[in-house]
Structures are given as C-alpha cells and as structure tokens.
Amino acid sequence: LINTQYSYIIMSSGNEGCSCINQTSILASLDNRDCTTANGLPGIYLTLGGSCVAYDYGSSACLQHDLIHDPICQGDPSTAVVRPWCFQSWCFVDANSCKKNSEEVVYKSSYFPPQYDIFYSYSTCNSTDYFTQSTDTLSVAGGVNITAAVPTFQHPMMNKQLPDGTILWTRTEDRKYYYDDTIPYGGIYID
C-alpha cells in the first residue's frame, strides 16, 4: 500500500494471464530523450518538450503511474482540472501473453518508437481506460464548467483485417482469427 498526496494505491501485478512487466531498461535506453524529473531522478521525455517521467514509469505493478510520475497529473485538484486518467491504475504488459492467456484489453504505446513493442493495459489493473478518450472543458451559460470525455475514434485502437478485407472489430467475432499471429494487427496504434 502506497500513500500519495491524493489517494491510497493498492499495488497489484495485473490480472492472471496478463501480468505487469518491467520496461525500465527499455525506457532508460531510448536515445535523445534524457531528462531529470522534478524529484531529481533520471528520466525520459514522453514527448518532445512534454512530461519528464522516471525510467520505472508504467513498470512492474498496477499503479496510478501518471499521478505518481507525470507532472501534468500533479496539479492541485482544488484549483486545476486533473485529467481522469491520472487516477487510473495501469501497467506495461506483454501483448502476446495477454492476447493468448487473457481477455484483457491491450494498447501499443504511441509515446515510444515503433520498433519498441511497449504495450499497456488498464483492464489488467481493473481500471477504466480514460486515456484513449479525449477530454474537453467547455464554459457554458452562468459560468458553469462541464468536462466531457469523448472517444477519440469510433473504431477500435487495434483490430485485425482478414485477407478478404473483412475487419474484425472485436476479438469475440471469430476468435480463431484474432489469435492467429499470421494475420497482422491494424488500427491507430499499429498503422
């Protein structure tokens, strides 16, 4: 159990068949992204000029990694809007193990070069995935602010397309194709 400034976090290593993995050495090996975190630890930039996070970001356990490491999530919630994903637990996972041994939803990270197979999952940590949704704040009559989460894409982030052009939108449509590694993945994080 870890006490943070905003909440208590119960650590887990992910659901059976889709365990959290350690990607610290991969993050530490990325070229031209070195930075020093607000806590003085060595880290990497998630994006050019973006948040600087520690090398253990996303690794080994279901945690609120963004709340712990990402400065965007560390504002004062009484004076600033803290994004919904900041409070959700997630971790990096082995996509092959997860798709073979579990029903967990897995996404390829867009923060890292495509040659690195870095995948993450909220569902293995029993969390809701707010990260793949965009959040917009609107000011309406009377000065009331409304924050709404709107899905970024109507289509799934990952799918498979059969040789005849048929797209499998969910893994329950035809499981034998979904788990067939000769059929490549497609979607926003893959293409």
Stockholm file with secondary structure:
# STOCKHOLM 1.0

chainA/1-191         LINTQYSYIIMSSGNEGCSCINQTSILASLDNRDCTTANGLPGIYLTLGGSCVAYDYGSSACLQHDLIHDPICQGDPSTAVVRPWCFQSWCFVDANSCKKNSEEVVYKSSYFPPQYDIFYSYSTCNSTDYFTQSTDTLSVAGGVNITAAVPTFQHPMMNKQLPDGTILWTRTEDRKYYYDDTIPYGGIYID
#=GR chainA/1-191 SS CEECSSCEECCBCCSTTSCBCCCHHHHHHCTTCEEECTTSCEEEESSTTSCEEETTTTCSSBBCHHHHHCGGGCSCTTTSCCCGGGGCCBEEECHHHHHHHCCCCCEECSSSCTTSCCEEESGGGTCCCCTTEEEEEEECGGGCEEEEEEESCSSCSSEEECTTSCEECSTTSCHHHHTCTTSCEESTTTC
#=GC SS_cons         CEECSSCEECCBCCSTTSCBCCCHHHHHHCTTCEEECTTSCEEEESSTTSCEEETTTTCSSBBCHHHHHCGGGCSCTTTSCCCGGGGCCBEEECHHHHHHHCCCCCEECSSSCTTSCCEEESGGGTCCCCTTEEEEEEECGGGCEEEEEEESCSSCSSEEECTTSCEECSTTSCHHHHTCTTSCEESTTTC
//
